[in-house]
Amino acid sequence: MWNALIVVWRESLEAMLVIGVLLSWIVRQSDPVPLRRGLWGGAAAGIGLALALGLAAYAAQSEFAGAALEQFQLAMVLAAAALILHMVLWMHEHGRGMKRELERQAAQAAARAGSGAILGVAAVAALAVAREGAETVVFLYGLGMEGEAAPLFGGAAAGFALAGATAWAVARGARFLNMRTLFRASEFLLLLIGTSLLVAGVDKMIGLEWLPALVDPLWDAAAILPDGRGAGRFLADFVGYRARPAATVVIAIAAFWGYALWRMARLDRAAAQGARHG
């Protein structure tokens, strides 16, 4: 549930902020009404595209059985982990200039005459919302492979509601909300969720004998913190904790976090250099 809540909160918040940025730009235009209609039409189209992806994934799964179904589910879990990593790094790099870029795209669209301007704004909104929605579908599908549906949907609904409350607070100019700090914290939480998906995928590949376990277990902490109940179970579901991990799982976790932290450090240095020279 918590994984779904965080994923949907982050993705929905990004989509809502995109809509907010475009709306704030539209109200400054000479004829905002048709542009606003185009924006909401584009947002609806983006949601429709995301739902279509979800239906396509469900339909594809129904075509598989046995080993093929297990392999398809493994691919979705690993794809969700990779997509979380990619999304965190992309936002870490482009989040600072997202508002300027959206307004630039909207201005280019509005430079067209008549219906072309409306369609252009709709396209910007549709692509932005569809991107967030498609990522959410993949993430939730990957998380769904590891647990029951009811807590997943409950967490997703709570995440959407929390995103709406956060976006409202931002729109109201709540000074206590530092969006940079908020997004940095969410990056860390998303990487933890990505770790849990990666661990689940590596466990499956070891079970399928696609990867060697190397040393299994590398250590045994079951007497201290078992992963089948209580706090250990929560950590197992949320961050991929294993009381008796195989060495391959530990290596995969170290590689995942090592790469993520290395890339984020490089992006921060590049941004700092750009700010000094800018």
Phi, psi and omega in degrees: 000313182296322178299313180296320180300312183293317181297311182292322177301311183295312183292317180294321179297317178299315180297318179294322178293323176300312178300319180297317179298315181294321178296318180295329176286319184298319183294345178270358181272162185291328180227081189282338189300307180295327178294322178295319177297318178297321179300310182292326175296319178295320178298318178297320178295322178297318177297320178298320178295319179295317178296323178297322177297318179298317178295322179295320178295318179295318180295321179296319180297322182293344179275350183254157176209155176063229184296324180295321178295318179297321179291321178297315179296322176299316179299320180292322178296314180292323177297320179296319178297315180294322181291323176299314179299313180298316182295317179298315181292322180296314180292327178297326181275317190256352184301325182298322185254015184297318181299313180297320182293319178296317180294326177295315179297319179295320180295320177297320179294319183288343179292341177283153183275152170057226184296338179298322179294317180296315179295325179295313178296319178299320180294318178300314180294316182298315181294319181294313181291319180297323179297311180295318181294320180295319177298318179299318179300313181295317180299311182294325178296316179296318178294326181294338178290344187251002183197187181280157185285322187300309177298327180296311180291325176298315177296321180296317180295319178295321178297320179295318179296319179295322177297319178298318179294320180294315179297322178296316180298320178296315181297328179279358178076037181294114185288339182284350180263108174266105187296326179297313178296320180299315181288327176295318178296320180292328176300315179298315180295320179295323177294326175296318178295318176301323177297317180297321178292319179298315180299317178299319179294317179294320176302317180296319181292327175293318178297326178278357182065030173273337176231144174281146177285340183067278174237123184220108002271157176286326172208170181227105179251016185298329180288335182266310182217085179294147182267011181257355181203162174059219183297325179296322178294319178299314179295325178296317180288323189273318186235006178079023180299138174230126179290330181230072186280149170284153181300325180298322178295316180296319179296319180296318179296315180298319179293319180299308182288324178298316180293316182299312182292323178297313180295319181294322177296319178296318180295321178295318178295319180295320179294320179295318178294320178296322178294321179293319183277343179279000000 
